[in-house]
Every structure is written in structure tokens, then in C-alpha cells.
Amino acid sequence: MKKSKPAVETKNLSIGWGEVNVLNKLNFILNEGEKLAIVGPSGSGKSTILKILAGLILPTNGELKIFGEKQTYLRLDQNNPPDVRLVFQNPALLGSLTIEENVGFLLKRNKNLSKEFIHEKVNECLADVGLFNVENKLPNELSGGMQKRVSFARALITDQTLNANTKPLLLFDEPTAGLDPIASSRIEDLINKTNDKANGSSIVVSHVLSTIERTSDKVLMLYGGKFRWAGSINEFKKSNDPYVFQFRYGKLDGPMQPKDI
């Protein structure tokens, strides 16, 4: 049986703004089907990693491969971009478009797909996130929680113009930031459901412990532009590593100093 290529592989991945090194020679592999959490204090560069993986910005140095293909262009500049789906911290819906138009946005680029097919796929994805009869509404007619679920439905849509031989890479940027514990649990369940439904690999960026523990099986600790610790979620829960310990318990004493955060 042919061995599948890693969903993500980086070698000395770096990016800087002027003289500031945001990410400094990062190396990691995400195998197909794995669920990874990238954690660390605010401003440590977690979201920047997702933007690079999504093809929104380019690294200044190093190498990035997605599904075995080296990435050297922004997503919009690629003829056959990888199937990478980014769920932003806010829903990032287009306010002038209906919910159906938002969720089915990528499908409408394919002129070979009928309106009936797109309508059916959109409603199927909306149903998967527990939304019904909202396809003709505008985003501002929905609650914040419902808009969040629409963004997950959009992540379930498969871009018909992409290579169908690869499974998607799902990226979640601070999906539960600012939510109460009950709302967080619902979103965490939705992350797992979305990942299972899409049969993909996922990376969650978060500093919320429940989200990290419930949606991942591997953890990378990022601080100062470098990975300081790596391990399984069970190891993360028990580790006495100074970075992990300080992060988990919110200690002021430790290697991550407030003046640097």
C-alpha cells in the first residue's frame, strides 16, 4: 500500500517583519489524519503560521510542503492550490451575500455545477452544523453563534476545482476565544465533527485549555518565534516542562515573561 505524504512538512520555516523575527526556523510534520494544537501566549506567532499554511502570506526563509508539494506562491497565484480551509476567529462572512452564497462561494466558480447541485450541497453542510432554513438570510440576520456555525459549514464545502486525491487541511484560528464555557464546548464539538466529516487533518491555534485538550492529539508550544516543546495531548496534561507548566497554570514566574508577551 502506498504511503501517504504528510499533510504539512516544514523545514527551517521563518518569517520576519523588518528586523523582527516572528517565526525562526520552525520544523514540524503533520501526518494525514492527525489533529495538532499550536499553543502559546498572545503575539507569539501562532496565527502567522496559519496564514502561511493557508497561502495568505509567504515565509521569508525555509521550506513548506503541503501534501508533499512545495509551496512557493500565494494561494491565489497557484493554478492547482492545495485543499486548505481556514476558519477565522471571527466568522468572516460577506455581509452583502446570503448565507447560501457565503457557504457556496467556492462552488459558484465552477461553471459546470448546477444551481440545484450547489443549493443541495450548501443545505447539506448547513444541516451538518445544525442550521436549517437560513440559506436565504443575510449574516446580520443571524446571531453571532449562528454566524460562527455558518463559517464551519463553509469549511465543509469541497472546492470542486481542486485535486480530489488529497484530503483537506483544516485550520482553526482561536475558534473559542472570548466564548463562555458552554459555547466553547459546542464549538469544540463542531471542530471535531467538521474534521471527521471532511476526513481531514487539522491544526487548531488556541490558548483555551479545554479547546486544546478536546480537539487535538498533538501539541506544539510556540514562544519567541520557536517551538519550545512538543508532545501528545496526554503528555501536555502531565508535563512539568517550564513552558508548558507556566502556560497551563497561568503563572507569572517562568520562561515566558509578561514584558515579552
C-alpha positions in Angstrom: 0.0 0.0 0.0 1.3 3.4 -1.0 2.3 5.5 2.0 0.5 8.8 2.2 2.5 12.1 2.2 2.4 14.3 5.2 -0.4 16.9 5.2 2.2 19.5 6.3 6.0 19.4 6.4 8.2 22.4 7.2 12.0 22.9 7.2 13.5 25.9 8.9 10.4 27.9 8.2 10.9 31.6 9.1 9.3 34.9 8.6 10.2 38.4 9.7 8.9 41.9 9.5 11.9 44.2 9.0 14.4 43.3 11.8 11.8 41.4 13.9 11.9 37.6 13.5 8.3 36.5 14.1 9.0 32.8 13.3 12.5 31.4 13.5 13.4 28.1 11.7 10.3 26.1 12.6 10.3 22.3 11.8 7.3 20.1 12.2 5.4 17.4 10.4 1.6 16.9 10.5 0.7 13.4 9.2 -2.5 12.7 7.4 -5.5 12.4 9.8 -3.6 14.0 12.8 -5.0 16.7 14.9 -2.5 19.3 16.1 -2.8 22.2 18.5 -0.3 25.1 18.3 -0.3 26.9 21.7 1.4 29.8 23.3 0.8 33.3 24.6 -0.8 36.0 22.6 1.5 37.6 20.0 3.8 34.5 19.8 3.1 34.0 16.0 0.5 31.2 16.1 -1.9 32.9 13.7 1.0 33.8 11.4 1.7 30.0 11.0 -1.9 29.5 9.9 -1.7 32.4 7.4 1.5 30.8 5.8 -0.2 27.4 5.6 -3.3 29.0 4.0 -1.2 30.7 1.4 -2.1 34.2 2.5 1.5 35.2 3.2 4.8 33.8 2.2 7.7 32.8 4.5 10.9 34.8 4.1 13.1 31.7 4.5 12.7 27.9 4.8 10.6 25.4 3.0 6.9 24.5 3.3 5.3 21.4 1.8 1.6 20.7 1.8 0.5 17.2 0.7 4.1 16.7 -0.5 4.0 19.7 -2.8 6.5 22.6 -2.2 4.6 25.9 -1.7 6.3 28.9 -3.3 3.4 31.1 -4.3 0.4 32.7 -2.6 -2.8 30.7 -2.9 -4.4 33.0 -5.5 -1.3 32.7 -7.7 -1.4 28.9 -7.9 -3.0 27.0 -10.7 -3.8 24.0 -8.6 -3.7 25.1 -4.9 -3.9 22.5 -2.1 -7.2 22.0 -0.3 -6.6 24.2 2.8 -9.6 25.5 4.6 -9.2 28.3 7.2 -11.8 29.1 9.9 -11.1 32.5 11.2 -11.5 33.7 14.8 -14.5 35.8 13.6 -16.9 34.3 11.1 -15.5 36.5 8.2 -18.8 36.3 6.3 -19.5 38.6 3.4 -22.3 40.8 4.6 -23.8 41.6 1.2 -24.2 37.9 0.3 -26.8 35.5 1.6 -25.8 32.5 3.7 -26.1 30.2 0.7 -23.9 32.5 -1.3 -21.4 32.6 1.5 -21.2 28.9 2.1 -21.3 28.0 -1.6 -18.9 30.8 -2.7 -16.2 28.4 -4.0 -18.6 26.2 -5.8 -20.0 29.0 -7.9 -16.6 29.4 -9.6 -17.2 26.1 -11.3 -19.4 26.8 -14.2 -20.1 23.0 -14.6 -22.1 22.8 -11.4 -25.8 23.5 -11.5 -27.6 25.9 -9.1 -29.6 22.9 -7.9 -26.4 20.9 -7.0 -24.9 23.9 -5.2 -28.1 24.5 -3.3 -28.2 20.9 -2.2 -24.6 20.8 -1.1 -24.9 24.1 0.9 -28.0 22.9 2.7 -26.3 19.6 3.5 -23.4 21.4 5.1 -25.7 23.8 7.0 -27.6 20.8 8.3 -24.3 19.2 9.5 -23.7 22.2 11.7 -27.3 22.3 13.0 -28.7 25.1 10.8 -31.9 24.9 8.8 -33.9 27.3 6.7 -31.3 30.1 6.9 -29.8 29.9 3.4 -31.8 33.0 2.2 -30.9 35.2 5.2 -28.1 37.7 5.4 -25.3 37.3 8.0 -26.6 40.2 10.1 -29.9 38.4 10.4 -28.2 35.6 12.4 -26.8 35.6 15.9 -23.1 35.6 16.5 -23.2 31.9 17.4 -25.1 31.0 14.2 -22.7 33.0 12.1 -19.9 31.0 13.7 -21.6 27.8 12.7 -22.0 29.1 9.1 -18.2 29.6 8.9 -17.9 25.9 9.8 -20.4 24.9 7.2 -18.3 26.8 4.7 -15.2 24.8 5.8 -17.1 21.6 4.9 -17.6 22.7 1.3 -15.2 20.9 -1.1 -13.8 23.2 -3.8 -14.6 21.1 -6.9 -11.7 22.7 -8.8 -9.0 21.3 -6.5 -7.2 18.0 -6.7 -9.6 15.4 -5.4 -6.9 12.9 -4.5 -5.9 14.8 -1.3 -7.9 15.2 1.9 -8.3 18.7 3.3 -6.1 20.5 5.8 -8.4 22.3 8.2 -7.1 25.4 10.1 -8.9 26.9 13.1 -7.7 30.2 14.4 -8.6 30.9 18.0 -12.1 29.3 17.5 -13.3 29.7 21.1 -11.6 33.0 22.1 -14.0 35.1 24.2 -16.7 32.5 24.5 -18.3 31.2 27.7 -17.6 27.6 28.7 -20.8 26.2 27.3 -20.5 28.0 23.9 -16.8 26.8 23.8 -17.9 23.2 24.3 -20.3 23.5 21.4 -17.7 24.9 19.1 -15.2 22.3 20.2 -17.7 19.6 19.3 -18.2 21.3 16.0 -14.5 21.3 15.3 -14.3 17.6 15.8 -17.4 17.0 13.8 -16.2 19.1 10.9 -12.8 17.4 10.9 -14.4 13.9 11.0 -17.0 14.9 8.3 -14.3 16.3 6.0 -12.0 13.3 6.7 -9.1 15.7 7.0 -6.1 16.8 9.1 -6.4 19.8 11.4 -4.4 22.4 13.2 -6.1 24.4 16.0 -4.4 27.6 17.3 -5.7 28.4 20.7 -4.8 29.4 24.3 -8.0 27.9 25.7 -7.2 24.7 27.6 -10.5 22.9 27.0 -10.2 23.6 23.3 -6.6 22.3 23.2 -7.5 19.2 25.2 -10.7 18.3 23.4 -9.7 18.9 19.7 -6.1 17.7 19.4 -3.9 14.7 19.8 -0.6 16.5 19.5 0.6 19.8 20.9 3.4 22.3 19.9 4.3 25.1 22.3 5.4 28.3 20.5 7.2 31.2 22.2 9.7 33.7 20.9 9.3 32.5 17.4 10.4 29.0 18.2 8.8 25.7 19.3 9.8 25.1 22.9 8.0 21.8 23.5 6.3 19.1 21.5 4.3 16.0 22.7 1.0 14.2 22.8 -2.1 15.7 24.4 -1.6 13.3 27.4 2.0 14.4 27.8 0.8 18.0 27.6 -1.6 17.5 30.5 1.1 16.0 32.7 4.3 17.8 31.6 6.5 19.7 34.1 8.3 21.4 31.3 8.6 25.1 32.4 6.9 26.5 29.3 4.0 24.1 29.5 3.6 24.4 33.2 3.6 28.2 33.1 1.1 28.2 30.2 -1.3 25.7 31.8 -1.4 27.3 35.2 -1.1 31.0 34.1 2.0 31.6 36.3 3.8 34.9 36.1 7.1 33.2 37.1 8.6 31.2 34.3 10.5 31.5 31.0 7.7 33.5 29.3 7.8 36.9 30.8 5.0 39.5 30.6 7.3 42.1 29.1 7.9 39.8 26.2 4.3 38.7 25.7 
